[in-house]
């Protein structure tokens, strides 16, 4: 059997798409489902079918790792988990992928009024992260038993969701590995603005700031599209190449070279993102982006002289929920960190110094919230391109999950990471 999936990966903070072709040839999809509450706080609202999938045949003698995605990620899809297990793990594990509520047609339909408009209040209640965390725990109990302990792996938005899960259900997690785990609540507390676009272009060439202002004055109607293009750009370049790439794109727009700009839009799949945002699948994306952008809105002037492409795009996506919050109809999202210090869970946090949407300093603070945590800051970007090219990304993940952070094996893997370590840990 051949299954070809076009997987749309929305990365944390700003829905940044990478389109991947995942192909599984001659492989059986090992999927199943359970009924879980639509609302984990109000059981009377009924249930829906939560789909999950194994990367290989389940073996109760092996440790079990859940792959976690949030409402703005699409890499965990039907038929994809076998490939994901091969990419990140090996045969020593049971790997379980949870695509989440975003693939439930029943839930998407519940968000739509009879006139085909979106009921955003109901949508928020259905797709807020509290419900996703409840789903993860219901599946844990189903596979591992009422008191069974699970291992968790996720990156970007999925990593954020994992730490939200730990705040509620952390006693049921044994080992946890997150990469590029942003936390807007800590960003707000620390006064960190993760979007460094403006400072970086100014440091690279001070003329670029003036040019960017002129571009946005000239192309007022195209501003959301231009912002989206710049917000996505850094995902396609290594940290040492992005500043030159930004300068070239700014110069092309400033000089009216629309052919160059249109090619950039194609390369960064801007039109694909715009198309997705017109579909039902965008409904849970908007909820998750609201949870990500709303905690920091008071800390940043999005439409002043400083341009923040990533944050502005997130704001645009989340706008229906932001307006609802301003009307007092939905709350500002919150996260209670108080229980994390009491957990026995072994936590590994992989951060990148040159991560555009996720500030490494936030992850340092996040690591401090746990009793047992290890943090490694790579001299890398959000996608950890250098670690992956060196074959070390998979090595540290599998080694940590199998042996734990204090083992000789994990310490050896960390030693292998040394050439890729960012040394200025105490610098801003």
C-alpha positions, 0 to 999 in steps of 0.5 A: 500500500502506498500512502502519500501525505502532504503535511503542513507543519505550522511552527510555533508563534507564527503559523509557518508552513513547510510542506513535506511529502511523507511516503509510506510504501508497503507499510501498514498504518497502525491506528486506533481511536478512543472516545474522549470528552468534548469538554473535560470540565463539563462531561454532559457535552458528550464525546468525540473520537480521538485518533492515535497511531503507532509507529510500529506494533505495540510491545508492552515491554518497551517504553512508550513515547507520545509525539505531541502536536498542538493546534497549529501543527500538522506533522503528526497525521494519519500514516505519518507516525512510522516515518516520524519514529524512524526519523527521531527514534528507533525500534526500542520504543513504542511511539504514539502519534496524536494528531489532535482535535484539529482532524476531528470533523465533528468538532470542526462542525460544532464550531460552525453556526447554522448560517455557516459563520464561526461561533468563536466562543464555542470554538474557544471552549472546544479547542483551547489547550486545556482540552488538548491536555485532557485528551493526552491524559485520557490516551495515557490511561487507555494505553498505559493504565490509570497510573501508568507513566508516559514519555513525551516528545514535542517541538515548537507548539507541541513543546509548549503544549507538553509543558502545559500538560505537565502543569496539570498532569505532570505526575504521570510523565516519566521523561520529557524532551522538548525542543524550541519550547516557547512560553509566552507567559514567561516571555511576558513575565521576563519582558522578552520579545522573541521577534528580533527582526527589527533589531537584526536588520538594523544591526546588519544595515541601518538603511534597511529599517528606513527601506522597510518603512517605505515598503509598508507605506507604499504597499498598504493593502499588501501589508499582511502578505508582506508581513507573512513573507518576512515572518516565514523567511527565517525558516528557510535559511540557516542563522548565518544566512538569514540577514543577507536573505532579508536584505535582498528581499527588502531591497527587491521590494524597495526597488519594485522588483516584484518578480523576486518578491513573488518567487520568495512568496512561492519559496516560502509557501505564502499562498498555501498559508493564506489558502489554509486560513480560509478553511475550517482547519484554520479554526483551531489554528486561530485558537492556538495562536490566540493562546500564544500571542495574547499573553504578550500583547501588553508588552509590545507595540505591534503597529508602531515604528518597530516592525515585528513580522512574526508577532504581527502575523500571529496577531492577524491570525488570532484576531477573531479571538482577540476581539472576543477577549476585548469584549469580555467573552473569553479570558486571557490564557493563564498557566500555573507553574507552581506544581512543576517544582514538585515533579519527579519527571526527568526533563530535557530542554533543547534550545537554540541561540538563533531561534527566531520565534522562541527565545533561548532565555525563556527556555533557561527560565523554563528549565528552572521551574523543574526539579530535574531538568537539563538544558542544552543551548545549541548554536543553531536555529529554530529547526536545529538544522546543524544538529540534524545535518550532523546526525546528533538530533536523533541521537540525543533524543533516543539516548535520553529517552532510553537511559535518562539524563544522568546516565553515562550514555546521555552524558556521552551524547551531550559530549558529542553535542559540544561542538554545537554548543553556544558558549555565551549562555550568560549573554543577552 
